Amino acid sequence: MTTIQHWIDGAATSGDSTRTSQVFNPATGAVQADVLLAEASDVDRAVQAATVAFDEWGQSSLSRRTKILFAFRELVNSRQRELAEVITDEHGKVLSDAMGEVQRGLEVVEFACGIPQVLKGDYSDQVSTDVDSYTFRQPLGVVAGITPFNFPVMVPMWMYPIAIATGNTFILKPSERDPSVSMLIAELWAEAGLPTGVFQVVHGDKSAVDAILNHPGIAAVSFVGSTPIASYIHQRGTANGKRVQALGGAKNHAVVLPDADMEFAANHLAAAAFGSAGERCMAISATVTVGPAGDMLLDILDKKAREVRVGPGRNAESDMGPVVTAAARDRIVGLIDSGEREGGEIRVDGRGLVVPGHEEGFFVGPTVIDQVTPQMEVYREEVFGPVLSVLRAKNIDEAISIINANPYGNGTAIFTEHGGAARKFVRGINVGMIGVNVPVPVPMAFHSFGGWKSSIFGDHHVHGAEGVRFYTQAKVVTQRWATDDVTASFDMPTAR
């Protein structure tokens, strides 16, 4: 049995870790590795190495940083398939989806390669007689990322390329459910020429998380995960004086108006709800149909859901793979059960799905539940599985009210051919990321990713310009060189 180690101070190491957690192949249900779970002393060792590395890296030139970033970009690009295969074997998502994940992460690396342009400051000449003023940004120091299982490459890449490009050193605590790909990334950074200690990987559970949040040597923490944990991360991290960005859960809605192209909408809703087995923070898990759109849509959506080919992620014929663990499968099935008990109509039932040859795999089939109301548990909870709830609304105003009443505000979409309705929706919805005829509106790397309400804690979204601001702090310099006028004043300085 393989034991997955940490990556600290430039090498794989077991450190002081004695506890382990099992890593499964979700398609077979078999244990394929054990991963070490860090103790506080392991986190401390990583922080010490990162602190030493920051003394040099934080003062390194922009040209040196970008040279290494470009080299890392080429390595990731050339080994996309290898990275995707590691993701598929531990997460379960189909290989083409895993390839897409690597590509979206790579786009953030490419954005970070242009960091010299983004870090340019401002200069104001002669703000007062013989006085000039200018601004620039400097790195924070040692920063950390705590990331989820559902995107083991992309979500960390929202964080560390920008953190490293801006001169910080970075400690990654990935999910213990699919940890192997983070070790491969560490090897690629080393091959690209990144100095020892600038990027490190510490595996673990709550003990490692708390050690990160408590450590005085860590200046900032980025997190993506569930809302209860995001709230905990934000509260504990900020209480310990850290800068924190914590992205939480989601209940993403898609509104379908009667004028929408129903074939188009059903196709895209099926992909958005069931892609990656619904284990995406941007998955559509609730559809609000307006007026007659409900019956029109479901006539087509039922068929689309039944056509989804479910199987192991390595099978090129599979559209959707298993969920990540048996516990995740059981939780999802329990929420479907509750929806049925509370009056929902199960139009397509994914419970009890068995994939031939993979009978022990963690599979749940695509599920569509009609006549869902906001009071039902299957609506209130973040299912994080291949389950699409369908709600009915009389008009667009009622649809907007349903979404705005939900505590989450991550992503949403509208399907319509009416520009005025789309504009009303975009302006009236209290959600951070919005798609118009685009069901999964994940922004490109040069924009920033983040929701509203209980989907985020902290002031900063991730990647893009927001990411640069999060990982740096500004300085404003007002300077004057010696002149004949040496008069000083006890009054507040003013321009003259």
MIMI-917939 format. One record per residue (C-alpha): z negated, y negated, x; residue in three letters. Coordinates in steps of 0.5 Angstrom, whole numbers, padded with zeros to 4 digits, always signed. Layout:
ZYXALA;...
This chain:
+0000+0000+0000MET;+0002-0007+0003THR;-0003-0012+0004THR;-0001-0019+0003ILE;-0005-0024+0008GLN;-0006-0031+0008HIS;-0001-0036+0013TRP;-0006-0040+0017ILE;-0005-0044+0023ASP;+0002-0041+0024GLY;+0001-0034+0023ALA;-0001-0028+0018ALA;-0008-0027+0018THR;-0013-0023+0014SER;-0019-0028+0016GLY;-0025-0027+0013ASP;-0022-0024+0006SER;-0025-0018+0004THR;-0023-0018-0004ARG;-0016-0016-0006THR;-0012-0017-0013SER;-0007-0012-0015GLN;+0000-0014-0015VAL;+0005-0011-0020PHE;+0012-0010-0021ASN;+0012-0012-0029PRO;+0019-0008-0030ALA;+0015-0001-0028THR;+0008-0003-0029GLY;+0007+0000-0022ALA;+0002-0003-0017VAL;+0006-0005-0011GLN;+0002-0009-0007ALA;-0005-0012-0006ASP;-0006-0019-0004VAL;-0012-0022+0000LEU;-0017-0027-0004LEU;-0019-0032+0000ALA;-0027-0034+0002GLU;-0029-0041+0003ALA;-0029-0040+0010SER;-0021-0038+0010ASP;-0020-0045+0006VAL;-0024-0049+0011ASP;-0020-0045+0017ARG;-0014-0048+0014ALA;-0016-0055+0013VAL;-0018-0055+0020GLN;-0012-0053+0023ALA;-0008-0058+0018ALA;-0013-0064+0020THR;-0011-0062+0027VAL;-0003-0062+0026ALA;-0004-0068+0022PHE;-0006-0072+0028ASP;+0001-0071+0031GLU;+0005-0070+0024TRP;+0003-0076+0021GLY;+0005-0080+0027GLN;+0012-0077+0027SER;+0018-0081+0027SER;+0022-0080+0020LEU;+0028-0078+0024SER;+0024-0072+0027ARG;+0022-0070+0020ARG;+0028-0070+0017THR;+0031-0066+0022LYS;+0026-0061+0020ILE;+0027-0062+0013LEU;+0035-0061+0014PHE;+0034-0054+0018ALA;+0029-0052+0012PHE;+0034-0053+0007ARG;+0040-0049+0010GLU;+0035-0043+0011LEU;+0033-0043+0004VAL;+0040-0044+0002ASN;+0042-0038+0006SER;+0037-0034+0004ARG;+0037-0036-0004GLN;+0038-0028-0006ARG;+0033-0026-0002GLU;+0028-0031-0004LEU;+0030-0029-0012ALA;+0029-0022-0011GLU;+0022-0022-0008VAL;+0021-0027-0015ILE;+0024-0022-0019THR;+0020-0016-0016ASP;+0013-0019-0017GLU;+0015-0024-0023HIS;+0020-0020-0027GLY;+0025-0025-0029LYS;+0032-0023-0028VAL;+0035-0024-0022LEU;+0040-0030-0024SER;+0034-0034-0027ASP;+0031-0033-0020ALA;+0037-0035-0017MET;+0037-0041-0021GLY;+0029-0043-0020GLU;+0031-0043-0012VAL;+0036-0048-0013GLN;+0032-0052-0017ARG;+0027-0052-0012GLY;+0032-0053-0007LEU;+0034-0060-0010GLU;+0027-0063-0009VAL;+0028-0061-0001VAL;+0035-0064-0001GLU;+0031-0071-0004PHE;+0026-0070+0001ALA;+0031-0070+0006CYS;+0033-0077+0004GLY;+0026-0080+0005ILE;+0027-0085+0010PRO;+0031-0089+0004GLN;+0025-0088-0001VAL;+0020-0090+0004LEU;+0023-0097+0006LYS;+0018-0102+0005GLY;+0019-0110+0003ASP;+0019-0116+0007TYR;+0018-0123+0005SER;+0020-0128+0010ASP;+0016-0135+0011GLN;+0011-0134+0005VAL;+0007-0139+0008SER;+0009-0144+0014THR;+0010-0139+0020ASP;+0007-0133+0016VAL;+0011-0127+0014ASP;+0009-0121+0009SER;+0011-0114+0009TYR;+0009-0107+0006THR;+0010-0100+0008PHE;+0007-0093+0006ARG;+0003-0088+0010GLN;+0001-0081+0009PRO;-0006-0079+0006LEU;-0007-0073+0011GLY;-0009-0066+0009VAL;-0006-0065+0001VAL;-0006-0058-0003ALA;-0002-0055-0008GLY;-0005-0050-0013ILE;+0001-0047-0017THR;+0002-0042-0023PRO;+0006-0035-0023PHE;+0012-0037-0027ASN;+0016-0041-0022PHE;+0013-0039-0015PRO;+0019-0042-0011VAL;+0020-0048-0016MET;+0014-0051-0017VAL;+0011-0051-0010PRO;+0018-0054-0008MET;+0016-0060-0013TRP;+0010-0061-0008MET;+0011-0059-0001TYR;+0018-0062+0001PRO;+0016-0069-0001ILE;+0008-0068+0002ALA;+0011-0066+0008ILE;+0017-0071+0009ALA;+0012-0077+0008THR;+0008-0074+0014GLY;+0002-0070+0010ASN;+0000-0063+0012THR;+0000-0058+0006PHE;-0004-0052+0004ILE;-0001-0048-0002LEU;-0005-0044-0006LYS;+0000-0040-0010PRO;-0001-0035-0016SER;-0004-0028-0014GLU;+0000-0025-0019ARG;+0007-0026-0015ASP;+0004-0029-0008PRO;+0010-0025-0003SER;+0015-0031-0004VAL;+0010-0036-0001SER;+0009-0032+0005MET;+0017-0032+0006LEU;+0017-0039+0005ILE;+0012-0040+0011ALA;+0016-0036+0015GLU;+0022-0040+0014LEU;+0018-0047+0015TRP;+0016-0044+0022ALA;+0024-0042+0023GLU;+0026-0049+0022ALA;+0021-0052+0027GLY;+0016-0055+0023LEU;+0009-0055+0027PRO;+0004-0050+0027THR;-0001-0052+0021GLY;+0003-0057+0017VAL;+0005-0052+0012PHE;+0000-0046+0010GLN;-0001-0041+0005VAL;-0008-0039+0002VAL;-0008-0034-0003HIS;-0014-0033-0008GLY;-0017-0034-0015ASP;-0023-0039-0017LYS;-0027-0038-0011SER;-0021-0041-0007ALA;-0019-0046-0012VAL;-0026-0049-0012ASP;-0026-0049-0004ALA;-0020-0053-0004ILE;-0023-0058-0010LEU;-0030-0059-0006ASN;-0027-0059+0001HIS;-0028-0066+0004PRO;-0022-0065+0009GLY;-0017-0065+0003ILE;-0015-0072+0001ALA;-0011-0070-0006ALA;-0009-0064-0010VAL;-0003-0062-0014SER;-0004-0057-0020PHE;+0001-0054-0025VAL;-0002-0049-0030GLY;-0006-0049-0037SER;-0009-0055-0040THR;-0016-0052-0040PRO;-0015-0051-0032ILE;-0012-0057-0031ALA;-0017-0061-0034SER;-0022-0057-0030TYR;-0018-0059-0023ILE;-0018-0066-0025HIS;-0025-0067-0027GLN;-0028-0063-0021ARG;-0023-0066-0016GLY;-0023-0073-0018THR;-0031-0072-0018ALA;-0030-0070-0011ASN;-0026-0077-0009GLY;-0019-0074-0009LYS;-0013-0076-0012ARG;-0011-0071-0017VAL;-0004-0070-0021GLN;-0006-0064-0026ALA;+0000-0062-0030LEU;-0002-0057-0036GLY;+0000-0053-0042GLY;+0006-0055-0047ALA;+0008-0053-0054LYS;+0015-0055-0054ASN;+0019-0057-0060HIS;+0026-0057-0062ALA;+0028-0061-0068VAL;+0035-0058-0072VAL;+0038-0063-0077LEU;+0043-0061-0082PRO;+0049-0064-0079ASP;+0048-0060-0072ALA;+0053-0055-0070ASP;+0049-0049-0072MET;+0052-0044-0067GLU;+0051-0049-0061PHE;+0044-0050-0063ALA;+0042-0042-0064ALA;+0045-0040-0058ASN;+0041-0046-0054HIS;+0035-0044-0058LEU;+0035-0037-0056ALA;+0036-0038-0049ALA;+0031-0044-0049ALA;+0026-0039-0052ALA;+0027-0032-0049PHE;+0030-0034-0042GLY;+0025-0032-0037SER;+0021-0028-0043ALA;+0019-0035-0045GLY;+0014-0036-0039GLU;+0016-0043-0038ARG;+0012-0049-0039CYS;+0019-0052-0041MET;+0021-0046-0046ALA;+0022-0048-0053ILE;+0017-0044-0057SER;+0017-0048-0064ALA;+0023-0050-0068THR;+0022-0055-0073VAL;+0028-0055-0078THR;+0030-0061-0083VAL;+0032-0060-0090GLY;+0037-0054-0091PRO;+0038-0053-0083ALA;+0033-0048-0084GLY;+0036-0043-0087ASP;+0043-0045-0084MET;+0040-0044-0077LEU;+0036-0038-0078LEU;+0042-0034-0081ASP;+0045-0035-0074ILE;+0039-0035-0070LEU;+0037-0028-0072ASP;+0043-0025-0070LYS;+0042-0028-0063LYS;+0035-0026-0062ALA;+0037-0019-0063ARG;+0043-0019-0058GLU;+0038-0021-0052VAL;+0039-0015-0048ARG;+0032-0014-0045VAL;+0031-0010-0039GLY;+0029-0010-0031PRO;+0030-0016-0028GLY;+0034-0013-0022ARG;+0039-0010-0028ASN;+0045-0015-0028ALA;+0046-0013-0035GLU;+0039-0016-0037SER;+0038-0023-0040ASP;+0031-0022-0041MET;+0026-0018-0037GLY;+0018-0017-0038PRO;+0012-0021-0038VAL;+0008-0022-0032VAL;+0002-0017-0033THR;+0000-0012-0038ALA;-0006-0017-0040ALA;+0000-0022-0042ALA;+0004-0017-0046ARG;-0002-0016-0050ASP;-0004-0023-0051ARG;+0003-0025-0054ILE;+0003-0019-0058VAL;-0004-0021-0061GLY;-0001-0028-0063LEU;+0005-0025-0066ILE;+0000-0020-0070ASP;-0004-0027-0072SER;+0002-0030-0074GLY;+0004-0025-0079GLU;-0003-0024-0082ARG;-0003-0032-0083GLU;+0003-0032-0087GLY;+0009-0032-0082GLY;+0015-0028-0084GLU;+0017-0024-0078ILE;+0025-0025-0078ARG;+0026-0021-0071VAL;+0020-0017-0068ASP;+0019-0016-0061GLY;+0013-0012-0061ARG;+0013-0004-0059GLY;+0019-0005-0055LEU;+0020+0000-0050VAL;+0026+0000-0045VAL;+0029+0007-0043PRO;+0027+0009-0036GLY;+0021+0003-0036HIS;+0017+0006-0041GLU;+0011+0003-0037GLU;+0014-0004-0036GLY;+0010-0010-0039PHE;+0016-0011-0044PHE;+0016-0016-0051VAL;+0022-0017-0054GLY;+0025-0023-0057PRO;+0021-0025-0063THR;+0022-0030-0069VAL;+0017-0032-0074ILE;+0019-0036-0080ASP;+0015-0040-0085GLN;+0010-0042-0079VAL;+0005-0048-0081THR;+0001-0052-0076PRO;-0005-0049-0078GLN;-0003-0042-0075MET;-0006-0039-0069GLU;+0001-0037-0066VAL;+0003-0045-0067TYR;-0004-0048-0064ARG;-0004-0043-0058GLU;+0001-0044-0052GLU;+0004-0037-0053VAL;+0008-0037-0046PHE;+0012-0031-0048GLY;+0019-0029-0052PRO;+0016-0032-0059VAL;+0020-0037-0063LEU;+0016-0040-0069SER;+0020-0044-0074VAL;+0017-0049-0078LEU;+0020-0053-0084ARG;+0020-0061-0085ALA;+0023-0065-0091LYS;+0026-0070-0086ASN;+0026-0073-0079ILE;+0020-0077-0080ASP;+0016-0071-0082GLU;+0019-0067-0076ALA;+0017-0073-0072ILE;+0010-0073-0075SER;+0009-0065-0074ILE;+0011-0066-0066ILE;+0006-0072-0065ASN;+0000-0069-0068ALA;+0001-0063-0063ASN;-0004-0064-0057PRO;+0001-0063-0052TYR;+0007-0067-0050GLY;+0011-0064-0045ASN;+0018-0063-0047GLY;+0022-0063-0054THR;+0029-0064-0056ALA;+0033-0065-0062ILE;+0040-0062-0064PHE;+0044-0067-0068THR;+0051-0070-0068GLU;+0048-0077-0071HIS;+0047-0082-0066GLY;+0042-0086-0070GLY;+0038-0080-0071ALA;+0037-0078-0064ALA;+0035-0085-0062ARG;+0030-0086-0067LYS;+0027-0079-0065PHE;+0028-0081-0057VAL;+0024-0088-0059ARG;+0019-0085-0064GLY;+0017-0078-0060ILE;+0010-0078-0056ASN;+0013-0073-0051VAL;+0014-0074-0044GLY;+0021-0071-0043MET;+0026-0071-0048ILE;+0033-0067-0049GLY;+0039-0069-0054VAL;+0043-0063-0055ASN;+0039-0061-0049VAL;+0034-0056-0050PRO;+0030-0055-0044VAL;+0031-0062-0041PRO;+0028-0061-0034VAL;+0029-0068-0030PRO;+0033-0067-0023MET;+0029-0068-0017ALA;+0031-0076-0016PHE;+0027-0077-0023HIS;+0020-0075-0024SER;+0017-0069-0028PHE;+0011-0069-0033GLY;+0009-0070-0040GLY;+0004-0074-0044TRP;-0002-0073-0048LYS;-0006-0066-0046SER;+0000-0064-0042SER;-0002-0068-0036ILE;-0008-0071-0033PHE;-0008-0076-0028GLY;-0003-0082-0027ASP;+0003-0079-0023HIS;+0008-0074-0025HIS;+0011-0069-0020VAL;+0017-0070-0015HIS;+0022-0076-0015GLY;+0019-0083-0014ALA;+0013-0081-0017GLU;+0011-0076-0012GLY;+0013-0080-0006VAL;+0007-0085-0009ARG;+0002-0079-0010PHE;+0003-0077-0003TYR;+0002-0084+0000THR;-0002-0090+0000GLN;+0001-0097+0001ALA;-0001-0102+0006LYS;+0001-0110+0005VAL;+0001-0114+0012VAL;+0001-0121+0012THR;+0002-0124+0019GLN;+0002-0130+0023ARG;+0004-0131+0031TRP;+0001-0136+0035ALA;+0003-0143+0033THR;+0001-0150+0035ASP;-0003-0151+0028ASP;-0009-0147+0029VAL;-0013-0151+0024THR;-0017-0146+0019ALA;-0020-0147+0012SER;-0026-0144+0009PHE;-0022-0145+0002ASP;-0018-0139-0001MET;-0012-0138+0003PRO;-0006-0141-0001THR;+0002-0142+0001ALA;+0003-0149+0004ARG;
